[in-house]
Amino acid sequence: MKTKIMGVEKMKLHKILGIEYPLIQGGMANIATGEFAAAVSNAGALGVVGSGGMTAETLRDHIRLCKSKTDKPFGVNLMLMNPETEEMAKIVIEEKVPVVTTGAGNPGKYVKEWKENGIKVFPVVASVALAKRMERLGVDGVIAEGTESGGHVGETTTLVLLPQIVDAVNIPVISAGGVADGRQLLAVGVLGASGVQVGTCLLTTEECPIHPNYKQAVIQAKDTHITVMGRIGGTPVRVLKNEMVKAYISLEKQGADLMELEKYTLGSLRKAVFHGDTENGSLMAGQTAAMVKGEYTVRELLEKLFSDYRKARKGLCDETI
């Protein structure tokens, strides 16, 4: 049952997960390390270790690192296209991970065992049909991700996708994509979200492990600097424009095959994250990159986000949380 206060959905994800803020950190590949996840959890949200780009044993190491640095709840994001997903699915049980989010596939074959071991499960979905299927599997909630997000994206915007999924299921719906300030946080609450997942606005935090060049590229980004590559080939990824992206899109329009295009993207995220190559690296970021204008600690960012949310909400209904 959803609780509404004067027409505004009261977010409750923090109560479900036992955290301070109803916010999940996105499981960004090569960025969502065990140390970063712990920093986010210590700041009051749900930190998430991202398995993208990891082997199964690397994931185990990062889970243990996270546990060594926080006593707060945290999660693991499993990208189901990873060839070592089977082993990773077992590791989250063995390591007693409290929350699992999933992406790039259907986690159906793992949900029953995860739930039997007390794990809360929140799959990322990009359609009403998948959200309904996940509800039938008994997941704890779904993360409705709109096309505004960074990295691999679908086609439907958060503004359209979120209320459809909220109306279609009776489990908590977490909004993802397009939130970087308090007004947007309020908007997804009005649409029925029980919480939010963010990634882009965390990229420039002091604790985020990406290269300083990457952080500066996000801070300097304008709305026209953000685009999607791979849309023609059916593998759309939202990124900041640079020389690599321009070359990729040009070749894509000319009909280049995936093998030819892969030489531009192979290892490109690592180039950006670890080496700060802002021209040849893949600077994954959502549309909200144009709104990110400074560096904060994670705690400062969360305090500002929710303080601005309360101010925006008070302006609508003259009532604070």
Backbone hydrogen bonds, N-H to C=O, Kabsch-Sander energy under -0.5 kcal/mol:
donor,donor_aa,acceptor,acceptor_aa,energy
4,K,2,K,-0.5
5,I,8,V,-2.7
6,M,4,K,-0.6
8,V,5,I,-1.8
9,E,7,G,-0.5
9,E,189,G,-0.7
10,K,3,T,-2.2
11,M,9,E,-0.7
12,K,194,S,-0.9
13,L,194,S,-2.5
15,K,12,K,-0.9
16,I,12,K,-1.7
17,L,13,L,-2.3
18,G,14,H,-1.3
19,I,14,H,-2.0
20,E,44,G,-1.0
21,Y,44,G,-2.6
23,L,21,Y,-2.4
24,I,196,V,-2.7
25,Q,46,L,-2.6
26,G,198,V,-2.9
28,M,26,G,-1.7
30,N,52,G,-1.1
31,I,28,M,-1.8
32,A,28,M,-3.3
33,T,31,I,-2.3
37,A,33,T,-2.6
38,A,34,G,-1.9
39,A,35,E,-1.9
40,V,36,F,-2.2
41,S,37,A,-2.5
42,N,38,A,-2.7
43,A,39,A,-1.2
44,G,41,S,-1.4
45,A,40,V,-1.8
46,L,23,L,-2.6
47,G,45,A,-0.8
47,G,73,P,-0.6
49,V,75,G,-2.6
50,G,32,A,-2.5
50,G,48,V,-0.6
51,S,49,V,-0.5
51,S,77,N,-2.3
54,M,51,S,-2.6
59,L,55,T,-2.2
60,R,56,A,-2.0
61,D,57,E,-2.2
62,H,58,T,-2.2
63,I,59,L,-2.5
64,R,60,R,-2.4
65,L,61,D,-2.1
66,C,62,H,-2.5
67,K,63,I,-2.5
68,S,64,R,-1.6
69,K,65,L,-0.8
69,K,66,C,-1.2
70,T,66,C,-0.9
75,G,47,G,-2.6
76,V,99,V,-1.8
77,N,49,V,-2.9
78,L,76,V,-0.6
78,L,101,T,-2.6
79,M,77,N,-0.6
80,L,78,L,-0.8
80,L,103,G,-2.7
82,N,79,M,-2.2
85,T,82,N,-1.9
88,M,84,E,-2.4
89,A,85,T,-2.9
90,K,86,E,-1.0
91,I,87,E,-2.1
92,V,88,M,-2.1
93,I,89,A,-0.5
94,E,90,K,-2.6
95,E,91,I,-2.9
96,K,93,I,-1.4
97,V,92,V,-2.6
99,V,74,F,-0.8
100,V,120,K,-2.9
101,T,76,V,-2.4
102,T,122,F,-1.0
103,G,78,L,-2.0
110,Y,107,P,-2.5
111,V,107,P,-1.2
112,K,108,G,-0.6
114,W,110,Y,-2.3
115,K,111,V,-2.9
116,E,112,K,-2.2
117,N,113,E,-1.0
117,N,114,W,-0.7
118,G,115,K,-1.9
119,I,114,W,-2.3
120,K,98,P,-2.7
122,F,100,V,-2.7
124,V,102,T,-2.6
125,V,143,I,-3.1
131,A,127,S,-1.7
132,K,128,V,-2.4
133,R,129,A,-2.0
134,M,130,L,-2.3
135,E,131,A,-2.0
136,R,132,K,-2.0
137,L,133,R,-1.1
138,G,134,M,-0.6
138,G,135,E,-1.3
139,V,134,M,-1.6
140,D,121,V,-1.6
141,G,121,V,-1.1
142,V,172,P,-2.0
143,I,123,P,-3.0
144,A,142,V,-0.7
144,A,174,I,-2.7
145,E,125,V,-2.3
145,E,143,I,-0.9
146,G,144,A,-0.6
146,G,176,A,-2.8
147,T,156,T,-2.0
149,S,146,G,-1.5
151,G,238,R,-2.0
153,V,236,P,-1.7
160,V,157,T,-0.7
161,L,157,T,-3.1
162,L,158,T,-2.2
164,Q,160,V,-0.9
165,I,161,L,-2.1
166,V,162,L,-2.6
167,D,163,P,-2.1
168,A,164,Q,-1.1
169,V,165,I,-1.5
174,I,142,V,-3.3
175,S,195,G,-2.4
176,A,144,A,-2.3
177,G,197,Q,-0.8
180,A,178,G,-0.5
185,L,181,D,-1.9
186,L,182,G,-2.3
187,A,183,R,-2.1
188,V,184,Q,-2.2
189,G,185,L,-1.4
190,V,186,L,-2.4
191,L,187,A,-1.6
192,G,189,G,-1.4
193,A,188,V,-2.7
194,S,173,V,-2.9
195,G,173,V,-0.6
196,V,22,P,-2.0
197,Q,175,S,-3.1
198,V,24,I,-2.1
202,L,199,G,-1.4
203,L,199,G,-0.6
203,L,200,T,-1.4
205,T,202,L,-1.6
206,E,296,Y,-2.6
208,C,205,T,-0.8
211,H,273,V,-1.5
214,Y,211,H,-0.7
215,K,211,H,-1.8
216,Q,212,P,-2.5
217,A,213,N,-2.0
218,V,214,Y,-1.9
219,I,215,K,-2.5
220,Q,216,Q,-2.4
221,A,217,A,-0.6
221,A,218,V,-0.9
225,H,222,K,-2.1
226,I,223,D,-0.9
227,T,239,V,-2.7
229,M,237,V,-2.4
234,G,231,R,-0.8
235,T,230,G,-2.6
237,V,229,M,-2.5
238,R,151,G,-3.2
239,V,227,T,-2.5
240,L,283,L,-2.0
241,K,225,H,-3.2
244,M,279,E,-2.4
246,K,242,N,-2.5
247,A,243,E,-2.3
248,Y,244,M,-2.5
249,I,245,V,-2.7
250,S,246,K,-2.1
251,L,247,A,-2.4
252,E,248,Y,-2.6
253,K,249,I,-2.3
254,Q,250,S,-1.1
255,G,252,E,-1.3
256,A,251,L,-2.4
261,L,257,D,-2.0
262,E,258,L,-2.1
263,K,259,M,-0.6
263,K,260,E,-0.6
264,Y,261,L,-1.7
265,T,261,L,-0.9
266,L,262,E,-2.5
268,S,265,T,-2.3
271,K,267,G,-1.7
272,A,268,S,-1.6
273,V,269,L,-3.0
274,F,270,R,-2.5
275,H,270,R,-0.9
275,H,271,K,-0.7
276,G,272,A,-0.8
277,D,271,K,-2.2
278,T,276,G,-1.2
281,G,277,D,-1.2
282,S,268,S,-1.9
283,L,281,G,-0.9
284,M,282,S,-1.6
285,A,238,R,-1.1
287,Q,148,E,-2.8
289,A,286,G,-1.9
290,A,287,Q,-1.2
291,M,288,T,-2.4
292,V,288,T,-0.6
292,V,289,A,-1.1
293,K,291,M,-0.8
301,L,297,T,-2.3
302,L,298,V,-2.5
303,E,299,R,-2.5
304,K,300,E,-2.3
305,L,301,L,-2.7
306,F,302,L,-2.4
307,S,303,E,-1.9
308,D,304,K,-2.7
309,Y,305,L,-1.5
310,R,306,F,-2.0
311,K,307,S,-2.0
312,A,308,D,-2.5
313,R,309,Y,-2.5
314,K,310,R,-2.5
315,G,311,K,-1.7
316,L,312,A,-0.8
316,L,313,R,-0.8
317,C,313,R,-2.5
318,D,314,K,-2.4
